Amino acid sequence: MAATAHEKLDPAERRAPRDGADDATTFYVTTPIYYVNDAPHLGHAYTTVAGDVLSRWHRQRGEKVWYLTGTDEHGQKIMRTADANGVTPQEWCDKLVGEAWQPLWKHLEIANDDFIRTTQERHTARVQEFVQDLYDKGEIYRGGYEGPYCVGCEEYKSPGELLDGEDGSKLCPIHKKPVEMLKEENYFFKLSAYTQRLLDHYEANPGFIQPESARNEVVSFVRQGLEDLSISRSTFDWGIPVPWDPKHVIYVWVDALLNYATAVGYGSDQAKFEQTFPADVHLVGKDILRFHAVIWPAMLMANGLPLPGKIAANGWLMVGGEKMSKSNLTGISPHQLTEHFGVDAYRWYFLRAIHFGQDGSFSWEDFSARYTSELANDYGNLASRVAAMVGKYFGGTLPEATAHGDAEQAIADALGRAVAEADSRIGEKLDFAGGIEAVFDFVKQVNGYLTEQEPWKVAKDSSPEAQARLATILYTAAESLRAVAVLLNPVMPATSEKLWASLGAAEHLGALADQRVQDAAAWGRLPAGATVTKGEVLFPRLEDPKKDA
């Protein structure tokens, strides 16, 4: 059955990876599927929010989008965690997914189109078919292996990358825990045969791996020569059985990587698969980059399937100088932050403060300072002032701008630049921080415009000329906020909806979700006569944080 999933797929005839979308294809974004050995922390949420903002941005462009996330539920690490908690691996996975992972994504307003679990039959059966295809093609053979193995990484390590422990043991460089010496008979994928093909692809597609530092690391690693990959395990049984030898289970990383294909119809829905696969963007942590940039494309090459457009590695989220992880005990629950700052501010902060692709440090103090300065004082105060002045001077009805001059044109021109910059950076370059900064620079410019024009002073003059000037100033500010609501909707959907309602935009322009990023700079879309109301404060003043937070 698996053969029918790709026999018709000549890679040369498949759509080329692209940044935009057309009527026939889907912009396909994925996160890693996360291990469910514990509850999610800020690092998991960071990648998932980034994928959500990217997906929402492309939807706001009017494109067809498919956003996939999910959980990785096989492997020795899951089996041991379940055993330590006195339950079966499946019971452990069901509990964590149902009580921790899916509820958090709902809480953070993650608008994923699918949530795949690797224990689902729609996945396990297709994985067996894919691996059987490779075996039938002679890409897999039986052999033996002995070497240091990290259960946390679910990966054999080379001796040269291990760290020395204080007790003389050898430690995994990522988890800082002792590795185990493992010897077993396994099945191997001929990964070494794809060394040159991978290097050729990297050279022909320089944007395939991002950022450039990550690309350089992968290229250097592959140039050293690849070894064949052990793709089965026989020392435990919590996994998908190898179809021709059920005493073995399929290596958890082969299992996991294939979710990107099985979730969109590989072997089961040919039409959906051809329309969606391969992914335009795989978002991954840099510690799992090699799996995605080396093993995954080699597997696809071996089975005649097209390769993804981009593999974008985000950096590590640091707290107190340590990588955010469960094993290092620096994990902070996202709920601790959303309870204090709110969900929208949470979504905004991590993408605004940390440049995607680079390591970034989180601190409560930095979050508080940025919230107060940019969200409350710049953005929230602007929305509040404009609504209050329209209410005070024009009875809540947006006036017509009849005295549009150089100052107003400067704002309109600045909006055009902000839209272009934000669209390029977020939609194309995955530079979320740069795109958000472009929008907030425009917000600051509108605040500066109001400060210079002083509408509260102009309002004291009852002459027709002054009243026309006052109307134009307030219209300009309100129209600017209309565009800001569109641009920030992918980042802060709840707040943007509140602003959209405050401006009376839905009645005249339709739903916020239907507004297009590329049209946001078209000046004059918000019509005079719209009812402007001063709703609740977008970003309330923060209470003092708990000392133990």
C-alpha positions in Angstrom: 0.0 0.0 0.0 2.8 2.4 0.8 4.1 2.2 -2.7 1.0 3.8 -4.1 1.7 6.8 -1.8 4.7 7.8 -3.9 4.9 5.8 -7.1 3.2 8.7 -8.9 5.3 11.3 -7.1 8.1 12.1 -9.5 10.1 14.7 -7.4 10.8 16.6 -10.6 7.0 17.0 -11.1 6.2 17.9 -7.5 5.8 21.5 -6.5 9.1 23.2 -5.7 9.5 24.3 -2.1 8.4 27.9 -1.9 7.6 30.7 0.5 4.2 31.6 -0.9 1.3 29.3 -1.8 -1.1 28.9 -4.7 -4.6 27.4 -5.2 -3.2 23.9 -5.7 -0.9 23.6 -2.7 -0.8 24.1 1.0 1.7 26.0 3.1 2.7 23.2 5.5 4.4 24.0 8.8 5.5 21.5 11.5 6.9 21.6 15.0 8.9 18.6 16.3 6.7 16.0 17.9 7.5 16.2 21.6 8.5 13.5 24.0 5.8 12.9 26.6 8.1 11.8 29.4 6.9 14.9 31.3 4.8 18.0 31.0 5.7 20.7 28.5 7.9 23.6 29.5 8.7 27.1 28.0 11.1 25.6 25.4 8.4 23.4 23.9 5.9 26.3 24.0 8.4 28.7 22.3 8.7 26.5 19.2 5.0 25.8 19.1 4.0 29.5 19.4 6.5 30.3 16.6 4.9 27.8 14.4 1.5 29.1 15.2 2.4 32.7 14.4 4.0 31.6 11.2 0.9 29.6 10.2 -1.5 32.4 11.2 0.6 34.9 9.2 0.3 32.9 6.1 -3.4 32.4 6.7 -3.7 36.2 7.1 -2.1 36.3 3.6 -5.1 34.3 2.3 -3.1 31.1 1.8 -4.2 27.6 2.5 -2.2 26.4 5.5 -1.7 23.2 7.4 -0.1 23.4 10.8 1.0 20.1 12.5 2.2 19.4 15.9 2.0 16.3 18.1 3.7 13.9 20.5 6.4 11.3 20.2 5.3 8.4 22.4 7.7 5.4 21.7 11.2 4.6 22.8 13.1 3.5 25.9 12.9 6.8 27.7 9.1 6.7 27.6 9.0 3.1 28.7 11.3 3.8 31.7 9.3 6.9 32.7 6.1 4.9 32.7 7.6 2.1 34.6 8.9 4.5 37.2 5.3 5.8 37.6 3.8 2.4 37.9 1.7 2.5 34.7 2.0 1.1 31.2 3.6 3.3 28.5 0.3 3.8 26.7 -1.4 4.8 30.0 1.4 7.3 30.7 1.2 8.8 27.2 -2.6 9.1 27.3 -2.4 10.8 30.7 0.3 13.3 29.7 -1.3 14.2 26.3 -4.8 14.5 27.7 -3.9 16.4 30.9 -0.8 18.5 29.9 0.1 18.8 26.3 -3.2 19.4 24.5 -4.6 21.6 27.2 -1.6 23.9 27.1 -1.7 24.3 23.4 -5.4 25.2 23.7 -4.6 27.7 26.5 -1.9 29.3 24.4 -4.3 29.7 21.5 -2.3 27.4 19.2 -4.4 27.0 16.1 -2.9 23.7 14.9 -4.8 21.8 12.2 -3.8 18.4 13.4 -2.2 16.8 16.5 -0.5 13.5 15.7 0.4 10.9 18.2 2.9 8.2 17.2 0.9 5.5 19.0 -2.1 6.1 16.6 -2.8 3.4 14.1 -2.9 6.0 11.2 0.8 6.5 12.0 2.1 3.1 13.0 0.8 1.2 10.0 2.2 3.8 7.6 5.6 3.7 9.3 5.8 0.0 8.8 5.0 0.4 5.1 7.6 3.0 4.6 10.3 1.0 6.3 9.2 -2.2 4.4 9.6 -0.2 1.2 13.2 0.7 2.1 13.9 -2.9 3.0 12.5 -4.2 -0.2 14.7 -1.7 -2.1 17.8 -3.0 -0.4 18.3 0.2 1.6 18.2 -1.8 4.9 20.4 -4.7 6.0 21.0 -6.6 9.2 24.1 -6.0 11.3 25.5 -5.5 14.8 26.5 -2.5 16.8 28.2 -1.7 20.1 28.7 1.7 21.5 27.8 4.4 24.1 24.0 5.1 24.1 22.1 8.0 25.6 18.5 7.0 26.6 17.5 10.7 26.8 18.6 11.4 23.2 17.5 7.9 22.1 20.8 7.9 20.1 24.2 6.2 20.0 27.0 8.7 20.7 30.5 8.8 19.3 33.2 8.5 21.9 34.7 11.9 20.9 31.6 13.9 21.8 31.2 12.5 25.3 32.1 14.5 28.5 34.1 13.3 31.4 32.1 12.8 34.6 33.6 13.4 38.1 33.3 9.7 38.9 35.1 8.7 35.6 31.9 8.0 33.8 31.2 9.3 30.3 28.4 11.8 30.0 26.0 12.8 27.2 27.0 16.4 26.2 23.3 17.4 26.1 21.8 15.7 29.1 25.0 15.6 31.3 24.0 12.1 32.3 26.1 8.9 32.0 25.6 7.0 28.8 25.1 3.2 28.7 27.2 0.8 26.7 24.8 -1.0 24.4 25.4 -4.0 22.2 22.7 -5.5 20.0 21.9 -6.9 16.6 20.1 -4.3 14.6 18.9 -3.4 11.1 20.8 -0.6 9.4 19.8 2.0 6.9 22.5 2.8 4.3 22.8 6.4 5.3 26.5 6.5 4.2 25.4 6.1 0.6 23.7 9.5 0.8 26.6 11.6 1.9 27.3 13.2 -1.4 23.7 13.6 -2.4 23.0 15.5 0.8 26.0 17.7 0.3 24.9 18.4 -3.3 21.4 19.3 -2.0 22.8 21.7 0.7 24.9 23.4 -2.0 22.1 23.7 -4.5 19.7 24.9 -1.8 21.5 27.3 0.6 18.3 28.1 2.4 17.5 24.5 3.2 18.9 24.7 6.7 18.6 27.9 8.7 20.2 29.8 10.3 23.5 29.9 8.5 25.4 28.8 11.6 23.2 25.7 11.8 23.7 25.0 8.1 27.5 25.3 8.5 27.5 22.8 11.4 25.5 20.2 9.4 27.6 20.6 6.3 30.8 20.2 8.3 29.4 17.1 10.0 28.3 15.4 6.7 31.6 16.2 5.0 33.3 14.0 7.6 31.4 11.1 6.1 28.3 9.4 7.3 28.0 6.0 9.0 25.0 3.7 8.3 22.2 4.2 10.8 20.9 1.6 13.2 17.1 1.8 12.6 15.9 -1.0 15.0 16.2 -1.9 18.6 15.8 -5.4 20.1 16.6 -4.7 23.8 13.1 -3.3 24.5 9.6 -3.6 23.0 7.9 -0.2 23.3 7.8 0.8 19.7 6.5 -0.1 16.3 7.5 -3.7 15.3 9.8 -4.1 12.3 7.3 -5.7 9.8 9.6 -8.5 8.6 11.2 -9.2 12.1 8.8 -8.3 14.9 11.4 -9.2 17.6 12.8 -5.7 16.7 11.1 -2.3 17.0 11.7 0.6 14.7 14.2 3.2 16.0 12.2 5.9 17.6 13.7 8.7 15.5 12.8 6.9 12.2 9.3 6.5 13.7 9.1 10.1 14.8 10.4 11.7 11.6 7.8 9.9 9.5 5.0 11.7 11.3 5.5 14.6 8.9 4.4 12.2 6.1 1.9 10.0 7.8 -0.1 12.9 9.2 -0.8 14.3 5.8 -1.9 11.1 4.1 1.1 9.1 3.2 -0.2 5.7 2.2 -3.8 6.6 3.0 -4.9 9.8 1.2 -3.0 10.3 -2.0 -4.7 13.6 -2.9 -4.0 15.3 0.4 -0.5 14.0 0.4 0.3 15.4 -3.0 -1.3 18.7 -2.1 0.5 19.1 1.2 3.8 17.2 1.3 6.7 18.0 1.7 6.6 20.6 4.5 7.5 24.1 3.6 9.0 24.7 7.0 10.1 22.2 9.7 10.7 24.1 13.0 13.1 22.2 15.2 15.3 22.7 18.2 19.0 22.9 17.3 19.7 19.8 19.4 17.7 17.7 17.0 18.8 19.4 13.9 21.0 16.6 12.5 18.1 14.1 12.6 16.0 16.5 10.5 18.7 17.8 8.2 20.6 14.6 7.6 18.6 11.4 8.4 15.2 12.8 7.3 16.2 14.0 3.8 18.2 10.8 3.3 15.2 8.7 4.1 13.1 10.7 1.7 15.7 10.4 -1.1 15.8 6.6 -0.5 12.1 6.3 -1.0 11.8 8.7 -3.9 10.0 11.5 -2.1 10.6 15.2 -2.3 12.5 17.1 0.4 11.2 19.9 2.6 11.7 23.6 1.8 13.3 24.7 5.0 14.5 23.2 8.2 14.8 26.1 10.7 16.5 25.5 14.0 15.7 27.7 17.0 18.2 28.2 19.7 18.1 27.2 23.3 16.0 29.0 25.8 18.3 29.8 28.7 17.3 30.4 32.3 20.1 31.2 34.7 22.7 30.3 32.1 21.3 26.8 31.7 19.4 25.4 28.7 15.7 25.1 29.5 15.0 21.4 29.9 13.4 18.9 32.3 16.7 17.1 32.9 18.4 20.3 34.0 15.5 21.2 36.3 15.3 24.8 34.9 11.8 24.2 33.4 9.2 26.8 34.2 5.6 26.2 33.6 4.1 28.5 30.9 1.0 28.9 33.2 3.2 30.8 35.7 3.7 33.5 33.1 0.3 33.6 31.5 -1.4 34.0 34.9 0.7 37.1 35.4 1.2 38.6 32.0 -1.7 37.1 30.0 -1.6 34.7 27.1 -1.2 37.3 24.3 1.7 39.0 26.1 3.3 35.6 26.6 3.0 34.8 22.8 4.4 38.3 22.0 7.3 38.4 24.4 9.2 35.2 23.5 9.1 36.0 19.8 9.9 39.7 20.4 12.7 39.3 22.9 14.5 36.3 21.4 15.7 36.2 17.8 14.6 32.9 16.3 17.7 30.7 15.5 19.7 32.2 18.4 20.0 31.2 22.0 18.0 33.6 24.2 17.7 34.2 27.9 14.5 34.6 29.8 14.1 36.7 32.9 11.0 37.9 34.7 12.5 41.4 34.9 13.0 41.7 31.2 9.4 40.5 30.5 8.0 43.0 33.0 10.0 45.8 31.5 9.0 45.1 27.9 5.4 44.5 28.9 5.2 47.9 30.6 7.2 49.9 28.0 6.0 48.4 24.7 2.6 46.8 25.4 1.1 48.9 28.1 2.6 52.3 27.5 3.2 52.3 23.7 0.5 50.1 22.2 -2.2 49.8 24.9 -2.1 53.5 25.8 -2.3 54.5 22.1 -5.5 52.5 21.6 -7.0 53.8 24.8 -6.2 57.5 24.0 -7.5 57.4 20.5 -10.8 55.7 21.6 -11.2 58.2 24.4 -10.6 61.3 22.2 -13.0 60.1 19.5 -15.6 59.5 22.2 -15.0 62.9 23.9 -14.8 65.1 20.8 -17.0 63.3 18.3 -19.4 61.2 20.4 -17.8 57.9 19.5 -18.2 58.3 15.8 -15.1 58.2 13.7 -14.8 61.6 11.9 -13.8 62.1 8.3 -10.3 63.2 7.5 -10.6 66.3 5.3 -7.3 68.0 6.1 -4.8 65.3 5.2 -1.4 66.9 4.9 2.3 66.1 5.1 2.2 64.8 8.6 -0.5 62.3 7.8 1.1 61.2 4.6 4.3 60.5 6.6 2.2 58.1 8.7 0.6 56.5 5.7 4.1 56.0 4.1 5.5 54.6 7.3 2.7 52.1 7.5 3.5 50.9 4.0 7.1 50.3 5.0 6.1 48.6 8.3 3.8 46.2 6.4 6.4 45.3 3.8 9.1 44.8 6.5 6.9 42.7 8.8 5.7 40.5 5.9 9.2 39.9 4.6 10.6 39.2 8.0 7.9 37.0 9.5 6.4 35.4 6.4 9.6 34.8 4.5 12.7 35.0 6.8 11.2 33.6 10.0 12.6 36.7 11.7 9.7 37.1 14.2 11.6 39.6 16.4 12.4 41.8 13.4 8.9 41.7 12.1 7.3 42.5 15.4 9.8 45.3 15.9 8.8 46.8 12.6 5.2 47.0 13.8 6.1 48.5 17.1 8.3 51.0 15.5 5.3 52.2 13.6 3.2 52.3 16.8 5.9 54.5 18.3 5.7 56.8 15.3 2.0 57.1 15.6 2.4 58.0 19.3 5.0 60.6 18.2 2.5 62.0 15.7 -0.1 62.5 18.3 2.4 64.2 20.6 3.4 66.6 17.9 -0.1 67.3 16.6 -1.6 67.8 20.2 -5.2 67.1 19.4 -6.2 67.9 22.9 -5.1 71.5 22.3 -6.5 71.6 18.8 -9.9 70.6 20.3 -10.0 73.9 22.3 -10.4 75.8 19.0 -14.0 75.6 17.8 -13.3 77.0 14.3 -14.2 74.8 11.3 -10.5 74.7 10.3 -9.4 73.5 13.7 -12.2 70.9 13.9 -11.3 69.6 10.5 -7.7 69.3 11.7 -8.8 67.5 14.9 -10.9 65.1 12.9 -8.0 64.3 10.5 -5.6 63.7 13.4 -7.9 61.3 15.1 -8.9 59.5 11.9 -5.2 59.1 11.1 -4.5 57.5 14.5 -7.6 55.2 14.3 -6.7 54.1 10.8 -3.2 53.3 11.9 -4.6 51.1 14.7 -6.8 49.3 12.1 -3.7 48.2 10.3 -1.8 47.3 13.5 -4.7 45.1 14.6 -4.3 43.2 11.3 -0.5 42.9 11.6 -0.5 41.8 15.2 -3.5 39.4 14.8 -1.2 36.3 14.2 0.9 37.2 17.3 -1.8 38.4 19.7 -5.2 37.2 18.4 -7.3 38.0 21.5 -6.0 41.5 21.9 -6.3 42.2 18.2 -9.9 41.1 18.2 -10.6 43.5 21.1 -9.0 46.4 19.2 -10.9 45.5 16.0 -14.1 45.6 18.0 -13.2 48.9 19.6 -12.6 50.5 16.2 -16.0 49.3 14.9 -14.1 47.7 12.1 -16.0 44.4 11.9 -19.3 46.1 10.8 -17.7 47.8 7.9 -14.7 45.6 6.9 -15.7 42.1 8.1 -14.0 39.7 10.3 -10.4 40.4 11.4 -9.3 36.9 10.2 -10.4 37.8 6.7 -8.2 40.9 6.5 -5.1 40.4 4.3 -1.6 41.4 5.5 -0.8 42.6 2.0 -3.8 45.0 2.0 -3.1 46.4 5.5 -1.2 49.4 4.2 -4.0 50.5 1.9 -4.8 53.8 3.5 -8.4 54.8 4.2 -10.0 51.4 4.7 -11.6 52.2 8.0 -14.6 54.4 7.0 -15.7 57.6 8.6 -18.9 56.9 10.6 -17.6 53.8 12.3 -18.5 53.5 15.9 -15.4 53.7 18.1 -15.8 52.6 21.7 -13.3 52.5 24.6 -13.3 48.9 25.6 -11.4 47.2 28.4 -7.7 48.1 28.8 -5.7 45.9 26.4 -2.7 45.5 28.7 -3.6 46.1 32.4 -1.0 47.3 34.8 0.9 44.4 36.3 0.6 43.4 39.9 3.8 42.7 41.8 5.0 39.2 40.8 5.2 36.5 43.4 8.6 36.3 44.9 8.9 32.6 44.2 7.8 32.8 40.5 
